[in-house]
Structure formats: C-alpha cells, structure tokens
Amino acid sequence: MMRILVVDDEERLAAAVARGLRAEGFDVEVVSDGLEGYWRARHRPYGAIVLDVLLPGMNGYLICRRLREEGVATPILMLTAKDGEYDEAEAFELGADDYLRKPFSYVVLVARLHALQRRGEISRPAILSAGDLHFDPVARRCRRGATPIPLTPREASLLEYLLMRRGDVADKYELLDAVWGADADRDPNVVEVYVGYLRRKIDRPFDRVSLETVRGVGYRVVDDEG
C-alpha cells in the first residue's frame, strides 16, 4: 500500500482528498502546518507527498527546496490556487515532480499519483533492517527472515522510527513526538505499552532481543540474529 503525505491547511479539501485517496487504496497522513509537513517528509518514508503552496509555518516552495537540498527524493506533487506558468515553472525548478491547480479532478490526482509511484520505483527507499528483522517503509510490511509479521499502523510506525535510528537510544518523549505527534497525549506510558506489543511480535516468538530497553534512558533496536 502506497503511503501518501498530504500537506494542506484547507481542512475540508484535505479531508476530502484523504477520503478519496483512501478509497483508492492509499494509506494517507494529513497535516495542515508547513513545519510539521516538512518534519514528517524529512523523517518518514512516503510513496509521494501532495504539497500545497500556501501553508502556515513554511510554504510549499520552501519545503520542496529544502527537502531536495537535503537529499529527500520522495516524489512531490504540488497543489496551488494560483494560475500562472511562472508558478508552475518555479515548482519544477525547486524539484517538484508534478503540479496541479485547484480545483482539480480527483481522477486526475489519483492518476498522477500512480504515475509518480511507477516513476519512483527505481529510487524506492531501502528496506530497513536489524539482523534478520526487515521492514519495508513503503509497503509497510515486516518480516523476521522469511516469516511475515503483521503489525498495526502504530506498531509499524514505532518500529520504523527505531530502525531508522538503529543502535541509537530514543527516549519516550522523542518517540511520542515522532510516532504519535507533537500534539498527542503526553503520557509516556503509552510508549512502554507499544514497545511491549512489538516485542511480543518481533522478538519473543523468535527467541530474539532486537528491541532493547536502556534503563532510565529509552529504547533502541540492535542486530540480534540469535
């Protein structure tokens, strides 16, 4: 399932886009703030980003430019209410892969995203691994060796973040921000609960200890092939 990040502060439009894309089988995350969208695009893998131009916090052009300067190659489709060839040219100059003017057809949006998906297969993000534990950040699939491990979306996001930081310790509040969002309930016990869920799926059935607790600090994923 292709995961899409939609960054748009027009709540009704963003909600409608999300509903339409989910109905087409996409996994969709929606944010309304440019800075939050930029952070997610930098730290989480997506199949594509649908990015509005006019955003609070950081505009879409700046987000696109910074992501490309930092080597983030995720396909970007920009949305704008502006109507001008210079705006379109600027988007492409900054590294956008496609461009749609509002209002747009959802049929066209879905077709463009499928085209970006096909185009992006060559530069698909690498599989995240620790020993024989593997996670595909685009397909959202986990396996231990050849054995598939079903995960809930939250478990998958937690494992993904820890694998991206493999070997480094992440404390509970960092994980709350990364996986649950900066505006989430700040009870760190929820992290401990989900770490327990993950261990019961990725470690215990295989007699492994990939997900470690660093007492008084946090958690990390390490290589453990038994």
N, C-alpha and C positions, 0 to 999 in steps of 0.2 A: 504494500500500500504506500503510495507516494505521500509524503508529509509536506504540507504547504504552510508557510507563514504568511498571514495576511496582516499588513500594517496599514491601517486606515482609521482616521478619527471620526468618520461619518458612521455612527453606530448602526443606523438602520441598514445602510448599504453593506457594511462589513458583515452584519449578521445575515443578511440575505445572501451574500457571496458565500459565506461559510456553509449555510444550509444547502445551497446549490452544489457546492463542491463535495460536501459530504454525501449528498445523494448520488453523486457520480463515483463515489468510492474513494475519495481523497481523505486523508487524515489532516485536519485543519486546526491551526492555532491562530487566534486573533488577538492583536494588541492595538491600542489606539494612540500610543505615545511613541514618538520617533526614537527617543533614547532607549526605551525598553525594546523596541524592534531591532535597533542596532545591536544591543547586547545579545539578544537571542540569536540573531543572524551570525554573530561572531562565534558564539559558544555552542550552538546546537546545529546539527546537520539537517538540512531540508532538501527536498527534491526541487523546490522552487520557492521564490519569495514574490508575493504580489504586494507592491510597494506604492503607496500614494505619494504624491509630490509634496502637498501642503500638509505638514504634520506639526503638532506641538513638540517642543523639546529639540528636535533635529529634523530638518526637512529631508525629503526623499532623495534629492540630488546629492546632498552631503553624505547621507547614509551609503548610497551606492558608491560614491567616490572612495570613501574610507574603507569600505569592505574590499573593493578591488585593490586599493593600495596595500591592504593587509593580507592579500593573497586568498581571500574568500572567493571561491569560484562558483558558488551556488547561482543558478540561473535566476535573473531578476526580470520580472515583468512590471513595468511602471504604469500607474494609473494617474490621470490628471484631468481636471476640468478645463484646463487651458486648451486652446485650439490654435496651434501655430507650429510651423515646420521648424522654427528655431528651438522651441522647447523640445521637440522630438529629437532634433539633432543633438542637443545638449545631453539628453538622456543617454543616447548611444555613445557619445564621446566619453561619458563618465563610466561606461562599462555595462549599461543595461542591455539585456538580450532581446527585449521586446517592449512594446509600448501600446497602451490602449487609452483612448479618450472616453471620458464619461459623457453621457450614458453609453453603456456598451451592452452587447448581447452576451448572455451567459453561455450560449452555444459557442460563440467565438472565443470567449475566455477559456472555456474548457478545452477547445481545440488547440489554442495557443499553448496551454499548459502541457497538454500531451506532446506537442511538438518540442517544447523545451525539455520534457522528460526524455524523449528519444535522443535529442541532441546532447543531453547531459550524461548519457550512459557511459561515454568514453571517459569523462572526468568524475565518475561516480566516487563518492568518498570511500576510503579504505574501510575494511572490516576492523572493528575494534576488538582487541584480543588481550587475554592474560593467560598464558599457558594454553591449555586446550579449551578455554572458555572464549567463545566468539559471539560478537553482537554486530548485526548489520544495522547501521543507524538509519538507513533509508527504508528498508523493508520492515524494520522494527522486529527482527527475528533473532532469537538467542539459541545457542546450542552449546553443549559440552561434548567435544569430539564430534561424533556424527549424531548425537542424541538431541533432538529439538527440545527446548524448554519453553513452554508457554508462559508469558508474563503479562500482567495487566499494564495499561499505559503508564501508570505512575511507577510501577516497578521497573519498567523498561527505561524510563527517563532517569531514574536514580542510578541504575546500573550503567547507563550510557555516560552520565557525568563522571562517575567514579572511574570508568575505563578510560575516559579522556584524560583523567588526572592520574593514571595508573602509577602506583608507587608513592604518590603524594597523599598526605593526610588532608582530608576535608572535614571541617568541624560541622556541627549540626546546623548552625545558623547559615553557613555558606550553602549547605545542601538545601535548606529551606528556601533560600533566595533562588537557587538555580533550578530546583525541581518544582517547588510549589508556588514560586513567585514572591516578589518583594512585598506584596500586599496580603500575603497569606497569614493565617493564624500563626502566631509566633511560638507556639508550644513545641519545643524541640523534641518532645517525647514521640511525636508522630514519625520523626526520622528513625528513631530506635525501633519503632513498630515495623516500619517498612524494611529496614535492614534485616530484621528477623524474618519477614516474609521472603526476602531474597535468598537468605541463607538456606531456608528450607527447600528452595527450588534449585539453586545453582551449586550448592556445596554439599549439604548433608547426604543427598541420595548417591553422591559420587565419592563420599569419604574424602572431601577436599576442604581446604580452608583458604579460599581466594579472597573472601571479604573479611578483613581483619578489623578488630577494634583496637585503637591505640588509646589506652586508658587515659581519661582526663583530657583528651585532645579531639579525637574524632574517628573517622573510618578511612580505610584505603583498600584498593584492590591490588593484589600481588599475584605473580605467577605461582601456581601450585598444580603440578601435573601428577601429584601422587608419588 
